[in-house]
Amino acid sequence: MKTMQLTRAEEQVMQILWDLGEGLVKEIRDRFDEPRPARNTVSTVVRILEKKGFVDHKSYGNVYLYFPVVSREEYSRHQLFGLLEGYFDNSFPAMASFFAREKDLTLAEMEELISETRKELKDSKKQK
């Protein structure tokens, strides 16, 4: 995969493909809210995603069934770590406090967040 940067339109198509698992251009287009983009537009975006290494396809005659090659988790991880590196000097506490201020979290909400994080970390260690 060459780049992990997606345009807004590419990200919308990827979100739909991640939800579907696989789909035809028509099925992808049908998942958009009205007014839906043109079929050719969706087809073009899917082909760009394929060139970027996010999507591949299976051919059935002249029908293409597209599926994601990059998982939602892998993409999210890359985006979040890029945000952390690019805007918060690789400091997770700086990023967390920024979002806590922006969302105006109360101390109780922050304590709940810490508690949930501890539980998730404990659970993920058990699975390994």
Helices and strands as residue ranges (DSSP letters): H 8-20, H 25-30, H 39-52, E 55-60, E 63-68, H 72-88, H 92-102, H 107-127
